[in-house]
């Protein structure tokens, strides 16, 4: 059933309501309760339908050589590498997309957090989080870029399992699970951050790296560019901006704004000027040092619904679609032009915005350094951009579903149990109306169906001992029983 059918069944079965059940406002209120009860059921436990498994690539360590050297100025916050990040680059190609942050660059046995990577003329510019203490250097070969913490998809609520499987013949025997260690025991276990290996034995689901709250900020201006030659017809266009910290995963709420296109204008693209509220965002690094970083923005296009709500879709660059997680869109800084190089005009064909407060990370022990797995990335014609392969793990996790924001949206739960939402909303409406006697029957129906749902679609059984920092199927085995008759 879609949202409209669920709402209609609720209205048909409603025996009492101190409201005008035909009013649009009441329909919108019922829709909000449908969403609320949908997410309550979704989050109540691990189900077969609320988990997904996706492959995630780990970039190999990128090391300096006699042909790719680094140079920097003491007390500066940038290094220049003598190779550009182009799509056919043999060394730095994995760094093209935004999905691989956070990264660390090692310089003379000292680590610096990378906050930005940009292309120069025949070179790459690596921005770091604090002034470089080493003396000004040219032609340094001993640098290394590593990926210690792995950023997970935006919709990840809880890690359940991590498995390693060879997808190509690598000879590394990179097969088997990694076992979860609770974050509270990470330091107690004394695991070596510097140890590397082909397949990690353990992982830690990292706590949020920061509890900062990023403020949304007013957009300075939206301008129509190249009028008369584009496909954007007259009307009101809706946008959203969400500030985002690549290092920590912290995000602001969506700042919403609109832009009206007059008849006959038909621009080819829009230019969005952002106020950049974080020109020099500071944070504390290890040993009490203060670092700085650039906070970027995620852009969204909104679509107005019949109930006057707006559904948002992130804007993607076409060339990154093959490389990024579905929920990791283009990042912008101050002035951004959305045109034919982006998926702006067809944003609704891409995954809808999922509202989560912050991304999750994991850390492996020992740290995998690359090699093995699936090809790095695909070009526009599906050809391999480079011949190297990367270590890849399968992540099974509970994900946050998109809200039911349109009447055609259908909850992603088994069809035979979607009527549970009808009963749950009826109980809520009767309870709010102080009619507990009327709530008894739908409440009983709901929990009877919940037991059936658990027996049929639960992925973890309720017996056994919880292992590690996440729910693990292997740790939940049904206790054998013997039934005696006669």
N, C-alpha and C positions, 0 to 999 in steps of 0.2 A: 504493500500500500504506500502511496505517496502521501505527502503531508496533507494535501487537501482531503483525501479519502479518510485519513485518520481523524482529521478535524470533523468531518461530516458524521462519522460514526459516533464521535463523542457527543455532538449536538443531538443526534437521534436518540442516544441512550440516556441523556441527562434528564433526570426526573425532577430536579429542583435547581433553580438558579435565581438569585435576586438581581439578575442582570437582563438586559435586552439581548437575547442570544442571537438576534439577527444583526446587531450592530457591528460595524467594522472594527471598532475598538475592542469588543469582546473577542472577535475572531483573532485579532492580533495577540491578545492575552492568551488565548488557548494555544496559539502557535508557539508562544514563548514557553508555555508549560510542556508542550510536546518535546521541544528541544531539551528542556531541563531534565525530563524523565528519560529521554533517549541517552543523554550523557551519563546520568546516574547509573543506568543499566550497563552502559558501555564500560564505565570505570569500576564496576563492582568487583570484577575478577578477571583473570585471563580467560579469553574465549578463543575458539577457533576463528571467529570472524573479526576479532579486534586485534589480531596480530598479522604481521607481514614479514617476509624474509627478502632481503635485498643484498646483492654483493656490493661491498665497499672496497675500493682500492687504496692501497698504501703507497705513497710515492717512495722511490728508493732514496737513500742518502745521496745528496748531490755534492760532489767534492771538487775542490780546485785542482788545477793541473797547470802544466807549463803553457797551455794554450788558452785556458780560462782562468785568469788571475783576478785578484781584487785589489782595489786601492781605496784609501780613505784618508781623511784629515783628523788628527787628534782632536777630541772634544766635539767632533761633528756627529751627526746622527744619520749618516748615509754612507753606503759603500757603492762603488761602481764595479760591476763585473764585466769583463771583456767579451761578452756574448749577449746577443739580444734574445728576448723571448719571442721567437717567431714560431709559426706552426710547424716548420720543418727543422727547428733547432734540435740538435742531438742531445743536448744536456739539459736545457732549462724548459723544455716543452711542458713538463708536468706542472710548472708554476703558472701557466697561462690563466687558469681559472681561479675563482675566489673560494672554491670549496676546500682547499687544503690548509687554510689557516686553522689554528695557530702553528707557526713555524719558528724554529730557532736557528740562528747562525752562530757557529763556533769560530772564534778568532783567538788564536794563541791561548787555548785552554780556558777561554772565558765565553759565556753564553750571553746572547742578546736576543730578545724577542723581536721578530720581524713584524712590522706594522703595515708595510706597504711595499709592493713590488711594481715598478713601472719600467717601460722601455725607454732607453735613450737612443742615440744615434750609434747603431752597432754595438750597443751595450745594454745592460740591465742595471737599474738603480734600486738598491735594497735599503729601505728606510727601517731604522731600528728604534727601540723604545727609549734609549738613554744615550748620553754622550759616550763615544768610544774612548776608552782609557788608553789604548795602545798608541804608540807614537805614529805620526803620519807615515804611511807606507804606500809604495807603488810596486805592483807586480808580485803580490803575495799569493802563494800557491796553496797554503795550508788551511784555507777556509773550508767549512762544511756546513750544509743546510740539512737539518734533520726535522722529522715530524714525530714528536714524542706523544702529544695528545691528539687523539683523532676526533674530529668534529662529526657528530651524528646528524641524521636528517632532522629537519626542523620539527617534524610531527612526532618525534620519538618521545614517548612518555616514560617507558621503562624497558631496559634491556632484559631480554629473557635468555637468549642463548647466542653464543658465538662459535662458529665452526669454520675450520680451514679445510678446503678441498682443492686439490690440483685440477685446474681446468685445462692445462697443457702439460706436456711431458717436460718437467723441470728437473727431475731427479733429486729434489730437495726433501721429499717425503713430508711435504707440508700438509698433513692430513690429521684431523682430530679436533677435539673441542678445546677451548680455553676456559678455565674455571674462574668464576667470579670471586673476588676478595672484597669484603665490605670496606668502604672508604675509611671507617674508623680504625681498621686494622692495617691499613696500608703502611704507615710508618712503623708500626709495631713489628710487622713481618720483616723489616729490614731489607727490602728488595732493592737491588742495585739499579739506579737510573741509567748508568752507563753501559750495562750489559746488553748485548745484542745477540740475535739468533734468528734462524729461519722461521720457526713457528713458536709463538708465545705459549707458555704454560698457563699464565694467569692474566686477568685483566681487572681493572678497578673502574667502576662507574664513578667518575669524579663528581664531587659536590660542585655546586655552582661556584665558579671562580670569583664571582663578585655578587654582591647584593645591590649593586647600584641600580637606580631607576633613571633611565634616560628620558629627559623631557622632550616632548614634541615641540616644534617651533613653527611659527607662521611662515608660509611660503611667500617670498618677496613678490614674484610675478609669474604669470603664465602668458606666453606670447605665441601667437600663430605665425608660423614661418612659411614662406613661399606660398602665399595665397593664390587660389585659382588653379593650382596644378595638382592638388591632392584629392583624396577620397573621403575626407572627413566632411560630412554634410552638415547643414545647419542644425543646431540643437545645443543642448547642454551636455558637456562631458564632465565626468566625475573622476577625481584623482585622489590618491592617498600617498602619504609619505610616512615612513617609519624609520627612525634613526636606529643604527645597528652598530654594535661593537664586535668586530671580527675576532678580536683576541679572546673575549670573555663570553660571547654569545648573548650579552644583554641587549634588550630591545625596548624601544618606546612603544606607546600606543600609536595607532594610526591617526595622523592628522588629516582630516578630510577637507577638500576644497573642490570647487568646480570652475569651469571655464565655458563661456557661451560663444558659439560660432554663429555669426549672423548669416543670413541668406546670401549666396553668391561669393562667399569667402573661400571655402573649400581648401584649407591649408594642406600642405604636404606633410608637415610635422608640427609638433609643439616644442617650445623651449621652456623648461621649468627652471626658474632661478630660486635656489634654496638659500636660506639665510646662514647656513653653516653655523649652528650654535656652539659647536665644539672645535674652534680653530686650533686649540692647544690643550687637549684633554689630558689631564695629569692623573697618574696613579702611582702607588707605591710598589716598587719591585723588591727583590730580595735585598738583604743587608741594609734596609731602610732607605734605599735610593729611590728617587722619584723619576718615573719615566713619563713620556708623552706619546700620544697616538692620535690618529685621525678617525673620528667617528663618521661613518658613511650612512647613506640613506638608501632604503629599498623603496622603489616606486611601484605604485599600484594603479590600475584602472578600475573604476567602479561602474556597476551597471544597476540602474534604478529599477526596483521591483514594483509590482502593483500595490503592495502594502507600504510603499515609500521607504522601505529599507534599501540599503545599497550593498551589493555583493562585490567583493574586491578580488582581483586576480593580479598576482605579481607580473611585472613586465620583464621579459627575458630578452637577452641578445641571442640571435639565431645560432651563432657559432659556438655558443657555450651549452646549448641544449643537450648535446651528446655527452658532455662531461660532468654537468652539475647534478646534484640531487634535485628532484622535481621542485622542492620548496626553497631552493637557493637561487634567487633571481639576481638580476643586475644590481650592482651597487654604484651609487653616484656620490659626488661631493658637493659642488656648489651649483654650477650651471650645466644642465643636461638637456640634450635635444633628443626627443623621441621621434623617430622617423622610420623609413623603410627598412633600416637595419635591425629593427626590433620587432617583437611580436605584439606590439601595442594594439594594432588595429584588430587583431584576432586573439586578444588576451584570454577571452573566455574559453578557448580551446585548450588551455593549459590548466594545471591543477589550481584549484581555488585556494585563496588565503586561509590558512589554519592558524587560529589565534593561540599561541603558546607564549609564556612569559620569557623563556630563555632556552637556548639550545643546550643539549647535553654533550658531554665528552667522555671518552674512555682512554685509559692508558694501559699499554701492554707490558708484561714482563716475561721474558726479555723483549727488548724493543726490536720488532722486525725491521729489516733494512731494505727490503725490496727483493725483486727477482721472483719469478713464478707468478701464476695467476692468469689474468685476462689481458688482452691488448690494451694499451694506454688509452687511445681515443680514436675516433673515426672522423674522417674528413667529410665534406659535403656529398661525396659520391660513395661513401661507405668504405673507402680505402683506408688502410692503416696509415696514420700520420708518421709513426715511427715503429720500428720493428721490435723494440724492447717490450718486455711484459713486466707486470707488476704483481706483487703479492696481494691477494684478494681474500677477504674473509666474508662469510655469510652472517649477516646480523638479523636475528629474529627479535622483534620487539613489539610492544603494545603501542599503537599509534593513536594520535588524536584525530578523530574524524571531522570533516567539515560540518558545520551546523546545517540544519535543514532550513534554508533561507528562502526557498521558493516553493510554490505549491506542487511542483513536479519532482522535488527532491524526495528520495526514498531512503529510509534508514537502512544502514548496512548491517541488518540483523536478519536471521533466517525468516523467510516469509511466514511460516506457520506460527511464529512467535511475535510478529509485529503488533498483534492485537494487545499485547502486554502494555503498550504505550497508551492505548485507549483506557484500559483499566487504571493505570497509574494516574492519568490525568483526572479521571472521574473521582478517584479517591482524594486527590488534591483539592478539586473544586468543592466536593462535599465537606471536606475538613474545614476549608476556609469559610464555608457557609454555616458552620456549626451544626452539621447534620451527620454525626458519626454513625447513626444507624444505617443511613443510606450508603455509607462508605464501606460497610462490612463485606457485602457481596463482591464488589469489584476488587477489594483488597484480598479476599480469599482466592479469587480467580487468579490474581497476579502472582501470588506466591505459589500456587499449585503449578502454574506454568513455569515459574522460575526453577522449581525443582526438576521439571522435565527438561528445561533448557540446560541446566547444569549437568544432568546425566548424559545428555546427547552431545553438547558442544563445548564442555569445559575441557581445556587442554592440560590443566594441572589438577590432580586429585587432592583431596583434603587430608590425606594421611601421609606420614613420613616426616622427615626433618628438612627444614629449609636450609639450603646451602648457599653461602656466598651472599652477594649483594642483590641478587635478582631471583625471580622464580625460575626454577630449572626443572624441565620435564623428567630428567634422569633421577632427580632427587625425590620425586613424588611417585612412588609405586604403590599400587593397591595392595593392602595387606591380605594375604591368602586366608580364606575362611573355609571351613568344612561344615556342611549341612548334614545333620543326622536325622533320619526318618525312622518311623516305626517305634 
